[in-house]
């Protein structure tokens, strides 16, 4: 699949998730088989660009290309400016967020709230594409099927996107009002695929190699994007890519591999965030990695109470020392 001048090696991508897909996590997912990863949302408001949080989100050092940065906002000029700013910071692809259902994003009429104003959508896409074109940077769009089930307008938005020069479209099979509840539906994605020629990336509830295959076959999408199912399971990308290519399953990871991936992830995470933020923001990742494993209910409360990165990683190392390295992680049912 191509996005502008970039060709992805296979069709399995990481979805942008606020507070999750930071640089350490994107690097890990790419190392474990993700063809493509989009950063968490960067604000389009220039007043926020110097904040520590935003500056951290814009740091792409050591991340394999193509670096893709997602921007969010509702003002076409501000979004265009944010796109150019991010390109100067190393973005190779700009993604516009019209999918985030979170209240604080929708209340300022950005994210999926934009789906209620198609004229504004067209102005935003047009401005951002025009700003990025001279820089040779493609622009993609991530959105949902509509504001609510009575106003699904994904087909019109998709046509608009194609007309405005959007290079690829990611579509989550839920409306804004669905948030993350119920089941994603793929009929709308199938309909959109028939209406546009640009690449379509399917997103929503893709949590296994078999599901990825079914969604690709049913919708005709060019690629899939995995979000919540990759939390604590970053190797899901190579598992899906292998299954799509060969129709067979890779063996599940062992405790030894989990140790290597988790401790490596934490080292990168601590170096990125520093001591104070690092120890706190690592807790959710540790919880996701270990939640389904035997003994997690006694181990996790102990780890979550620790206040330093050294104590956190030491406690995990000691726990791993008690596990047989070559024992296979039983694929537990997803805990999301």
N, C-alpha and C positions, 0 to 999 in steps of 0.2 A: 504494500500500500504506500502511496506517495502523499506527502504533505508538502506542497510547494516543490522545492528541489530536493527534499529529504525523502529517501526511500527507507521504510521500516523493514527490518529483516523478517518479521513475522507479525501476526495480527493481534498480539496480546499486550495490553497497555495498563498502566496504573492510573486510576482516577484521582483527580485532585481532591484532597480531604483536609479541611481546615484543622490545624493542630496535629496533623498526622504526616502528610507528605512533605516534610521538611527535607533539606538536602541530605542528611545522613540516611533517611529512609528511602529517598529516591535512588541514591547510589546503591543501596543494598538491593532494592528491587531490580534495578538494571543489572546488577551483578548476578542475580538469581533468575535472569531470563526475561525481564520485562523489556519489550522492544522500545518503549516510549513511556515517559512519565511527565505529568504536568504539575507544576508547583502549586502549593496552596495559594489561595487568593491574595493578590497584592492590591492595596487600596489605590484608587485612581486620584484621590485627593492629594495634591502636592504637599499640603501641610503635614501629612503623615509620613512622607518619604524618609525623613531623618530620624523617625522614632527607631529605637533599638529593635523593636519587633519587626518593623517593615524592612529595616536594613538587613536583618538576619534572613528574612525571606528572599531578599534579592541577591544573596550570596551564593554563587554557583561554582565556587572554586573546586576543581577536581571532579566535577560532574560530567560524565560522558555526554557528548552532543547526540541529538539535538536538545539543547536546553529549551524547555517550553515554560512560559510564565503566564499564569492566569491573572487577568485584571478584572476588576468589578467596579461598577459605578453606573450612573444614569445620565451623566452629562457628556455628550458626544465629543466636545473639544477637550474636556479634561481626560477622557479615556484615550483620545488620540495622543495627547501629551504624555500620558502614563505609558502608552505603548512605546513611544520613541525613547522615553527615559529608560525603560526596561531593556530595549534593544541595545542601548549604549552600555547597559550593565551586563550584557552578555546573552540576552534572550535571542534564540534563533527562530522561535515560533511564538506568536502571541495568541493566547486563547481568551476569548471573552466569556465571562460567566453570566449566563441567563438561566441558570439552573438552581442556584442555591435557594432552598426554601426557608432558610432561617429568618426569624422575625426581624432581627436587627438589620439584616440586609434588605429584606422586603419593605421594611418601614421607610427606608430612604429610597424606595422605588427602584432598587437595583436587583440583581439576581433574577429570580423567576417572576418578580412583580412586573418586569418589563414586558412580559408576554401579553399584558393587557393593553399595551400601546404599540401597535405594529408600526405606526409611522415613526415613532421614536426609535424602535428597533432598527428600522431601515436607515435612519440618520446616523445612529451609532456605528452600524456595520460599515456604512459608506465612509465615514470619517476615519475610522481606525484603519480600514484597508487602504485608503488613500495615503494615510500618514506612513504606513509600513511599506507600501509598494516601492518607493524610491530606494529604500534600504534593502530591498530584496528579501524581506521577511514575510512569510505567509501568515495569515490570520485564520484562526479556527474559532468555532462557536460551540459552547456546551449549553444545552438547554433541556427543557422537559416537554412533555406532550401538550401542555397548556396550563392555564391558571387553575381550572377545576375540570371535573369530568364533563360538565355541560359546555365548556368552551375550549375543547381541544383544538388548537390551531397550529399544531406542529407542521402540517403539510405546507400551510401558507408561509410560516416562518422559514421553513427549509428552502422554499422557492425564492423567498426574499434573500436569504443568505447566499444562495447560488448566484442570484442576479447581482449582488453587491460584491462578488469576488471572494467570498469565504472559501478557504482551501479544503476544509473538511468539517463535518458536523458530527458532534457527539450528542446522542439523544438518550436521555434516561426515561425508561418506560413508566413514569409516574407523572401526575400533575403536581403543581405546587401544593395544592390542598391535601394531596395524599401524604406529604412529607416523606417519611420512610416506612409508612405503614402498609399493610396488605401486601399484595403481590404486584411486581412490575408486570405490565402487559407489553406484548411485542407486536400486536396488530398494527398499532400506529407506526411503529418503526418500519414494518413491512410496506405500509402504504407510502411512507416517505421515500423509501428506497426506490419505489417505482417512479417517483416524481422527479428525482434529482440525479445528476450524473456525478456530482462530487462525492468523494469517499464518505461513507457513513459508519460511525463507530457506535456499537450498541452498548448500553450501560444499564445496570439495574438488576440486582439479585443473581449475578453470574458468580456462582460459588464452587463450581467443580468443572473438570475437563468435559464431562458429558453435557453439562448445561451449556457450556461455551459452544460446543458443537451444534447442539439443538438450536440455540439462538441464532448462530450464523446461518444455519441451513434454513431456518424458518423466515428470518427477516431479509436474508440476502445482504446483510451488512458486510463491510469490508474488514472490520476488526471488532474486537470487544474490549471493554474497559472494566477492570475489576477494582472495586473500592473496598467495602467493609470486609469482604471475605479474605482480603490480604492482610488484615490486621492480625499480627502474630503468626501469619503463614506466608511470609514473603516468597517462599519457594513455590507458591501456587502458580507463578508465572511460567516457570520452566515446566511444571507438570502439565499445564494447559497447552503450552506451545508444543510439547512433545506429543501429547495426545492428538492434537489437531494435525500434526505432520505425519504421525505413524499409526494412529489408532490404538496404541498400546499405552499402558501406564508405567511411569517411572516408579521405582520402589520408594516408599515413604522415607522421609529423613530418619536418621538415627539420633539417639541422645547426643552422640559425639558431634554430629553436624549441627544440631540445635545449639549445643554449647558454643561452637565456633561462630555461628551466625548471630546468636544473641549477645555474646560477650563482645564480638567485633562491632555489632551495631551500637552497643552501649559506649564503647571507647570513642567511637565517632560522634555519638550523641553528646557525651560529656564535653568533648573537645569543642564542639560547635556551640553549646549553650553555656558552658562554664558551670562552676560548682552549684551555685544557688538554684538556678533554673534547671540545670541538668538533672539533678537528683529528683526533682519533683516531676518534670515532664517525662522522665523515663518510666515512671510508675505505671502509666497506662499501657505502655508497650510491653513491659514485663508481665503485667496482668494478662494481656492478650496471648503472649507466647505460652504461658504456663497454665492458663485457666482450666484446660481440659485434662491436665496430666494428673495421675494419681499422686496424692499428697499435697496438691496445690492449696487445698483449703487450710492446711496448717502453715505451709511455707509462705504464701502470699501476704497474710496479715503481718508476718514478721518482717518481710522485705519492705512492705509499704510504710512501716514505722521508722525505717532507718533514715537518718538525716544527712548522710554524706555519700558522695559517689563511691568512695573507696569501700565503705561498709557495704553498700549496695552490691558492688561487683564481687567483693569477697564472699558475701553470704551466698551469692549465686554459684561462685566457683566451688565453695565447700559442698553445696547441694549437688552440683554436677559430679564432684569426686565420688559421691555415694552411688551414682547411677552407672549401670554398665554402658560403656561407650557405644557398643555395637547393637544395643537393644533398639528395636524399631519403635518410633512414636506411633502408637495405634491411631489411625485416623479417626479422631473423635468426631461426633456430630458437631457442626458449627455452633459456636456459643453466641452468635449474634442474633 
